[in-house]
Amino acid sequence: MAEKVRSRREQVLTGVAAVLILGLALWLLLGRSPGTKRVEVPLGRPVTTDNGVVTVLGLDTVRPGTAGTPAPTPDHVVMAIRFRACRSGSAGPIVDLELFRVRTGDVLSPVAGSNTSETPDGCDAGLVYAQVPSGSSPTAVEYEADPVAVWTVP
């Protein structure tokens, strides 16, 4: 049997197609669709998302044993995201707290509990807790809605 010889052009096109497919697969694997926007703002600035208007006011380390907070898992510290979020719904303010994350380098730490209350103006405010790897410095707080809101940590 004779082997089929590929031209240089076919080899280049095949290589480019493979890179594009792998890039799209990695993007989807990371949970980001190509249409998702990111909005970066400093702490204290509100961001309007499809999940309401969300403002991260601060990020603080929680002392172990603080009442109402989760216990730290091994090699982690508990951090509190101070936030305010407003969204009107038939049942009042609805805020998906599971969309909060704390970024440290390439790691996104999910939430591990919360302590919130409704404000007089019908919004939610309070604390969301995340287990962050010990010894790492948080660089951002993210809210994974559309657009993805990113508050940079100074």
SULVENSUL-V182331 format. One record per pair of residues at least 12 apart in sequence whose ideal C-beta (glycine too) atoms are under 8 Angstrom apart, sorted by the first residue. I is the first residue (numbers start at 1). J is the second residue. D is the distance in Angstrom with one decimal. If there is no record, write none. Layout:
[[I	J	D] [I	J	D]]
//
This chain:
[[31	144	7.3] [32	148	7.6] [36	146	5.9] [36	147	6.7] [36	148	6.0] [37	146	7.2] [37	147	3.7] [37	148	7.1] [38	147	6.1] [38	148	4.7] [38	150	5.9] [39	147	4.9] [39	148	7.2] [39	149	5.5] [39	150	6.7] [40	140	7.8] [40	150	4.6] [40	151	7.9] [40	152	6.1] [41	149	7.3] [41	150	7.3] [41	151	6.0] [41	152	7.5] [42	151	6.8] [42	152	6.0] [42	154	7.7] [43	56	5.8] [43	57	6.5] [43	58	6.0] [43	59	7.5] [43	141	7.7] [43	151	5.1] [43	152	7.4] [43	153	6.9] [43	154	7.4] [44	56	7.7] [44	57	5.8] [45	151	7.3] [46	84	8.0] [47	143	7.2] [47	147	7.5] [47	149	3.8] [49	143	6.6] [49	145	3.7] [49	146	6.2] [49	147	6.2] [49	149	5.8] [50	145	5.5] [50	146	4.6] [51	85	7.9] [51	87	6.4] [51	95	7.1] [51	96	5.7] [51	99	6.6] [51	143	7.5] [51	145	4.0] [51	146	7.9] [52	85	5.5] [52	86	5.5] [52	87	2.9] [52	93	7.8] [52	94	7.6] [52	95	6.2] [53	85	6.8] [53	86	4.8] [53	87	7.3] [54	83	6.6] [54	84	7.7] [54	85	4.6] [54	95	7.5] [54	143	5.2] [54	145	7.5] [54	149	5.9] [55	83	6.4] [55	84	4.7] [55	85	7.2] [56	81	6.0] [56	82	7.1] [56	83	5.2] [56	141	4.7] [56	143	7.5] [56	149	7.9] [56	151	4.2] [57	82	4.3] [57	83	6.4] [57	84	6.6] [58	81	7.8] [58	82	4.3] [59	79	5.8] [59	80	7.2] [59	81	5.7] [59	82	7.3] [59	102	6.8] [59	138	5.9] [59	141	5.7] [59	153	5.6] [60	79	6.7] [60	80	5.1] [60	82	7.0] [61	77	5.9] [61	78	7.5] [61	79	5.7] [61	80	7.8] [62	77	7.6] [62	78	4.3] [62	79	6.5] [62	80	5.1] [62	129	6.7] [64	78	7.5] [68	115	5.3] [69	113	6.8] [69	115	7.7] [69	129	5.7] [70	112	4.6] [70	113	4.5] [70	129	5.6] [70	131	7.3] [72	131	6.5] [73	131	5.3] [75	133	6.4] [75	134	5.2] [76	109	7.9] [76	131	4.3] [76	132	6.1] [76	133	5.8] [76	134	5.9] [77	131	7.7] [77	132	5.6] [77	134	5.5] [78	112	7.1] [78	129	5.4] [78	130	7.3] [78	131	6.3] [78	132	7.6] [79	102	5.8] [79	109	7.8] [79	129	7.1] [79	130	5.3] [79	132	4.9] [79	138	6.7] [80	127	4.4] [80	128	7.3] [80	129	5.7] [81	100	5.6] [81	102	6.9] [81	111	7.9] [81	127	6.7] [81	128	4.5] [81	129	7.6] [81	130	6.6] [81	141	5.4] [82	126	7.7] [82	127	6.0] [83	100	7.3] [83	125	6.9] [83	126	7.0] [83	127	7.6] [83	128	6.3] [84	119	7.4] [84	123	5.9] [84	124	7.3] [84	125	4.5] [85	123	6.3] [85	124	5.1] [85	125	7.6] [86	121	7.6] [86	122	7.0] [86	123	3.9] [86	124	7.5] [88	122	7.1] [92	118	6.8] [92	122	6.7] [93	118	6.0] [93	122	5.7] [93	123	5.6] [93	124	4.8] [95	116	7.8] [95	124	4.7] [96	145	7.7] [97	111	5.9] [97	114	5.1] [97	116	7.2] [97	128	5.2] [98	110	7.2] [98	111	5.9] [99	143	5.2] [99	144	4.6] [99	145	5.7] [100	128	4.8] [100	130	7.0] [100	141	6.8] [100	142	7.4] [100	143	5.8] [101	130	7.1] [101	141	7.3] [101	142	4.6] [101	143	7.7] [101	144	6.4] [102	130	4.4] [102	132	5.3] [102	138	5.2] [102	140	7.7] [102	141	5.8] [102	142	7.8] [103	138	6.6] [103	139	5.4] [103	140	4.3] [103	141	7.4] [103	142	5.9] [103	150	7.8] [104	132	5.9] [104	133	6.1] [104	136	3.9] [104	137	6.4] [104	138	5.2] [104	139	6.5] [105	136	6.3] [105	139	7.2] [107	133	6.2] [107	136	7.1] [108	142	6.8] [109	130	4.6] [109	131	5.7] [109	132	4.8] [109	133	7.2] [110	130	6.6] [110	131	7.8] [111	128	5.0] [111	129	6.5] [111	130	5.4] [112	129	5.1] [112	130	6.0] [112	131	4.9] [113	128	7.7] [113	129	4.5] [114	126	6.5] [114	127	6.5] [114	128	4.7] [114	129	6.6] [115	127	4.8] [115	129	7.8] [116	128	7.6] [138	153	5.0] [139	152	7.1] [139	153	5.8] [140	152	5.4] [140	153	5.8] [141	153	6.7]]
//
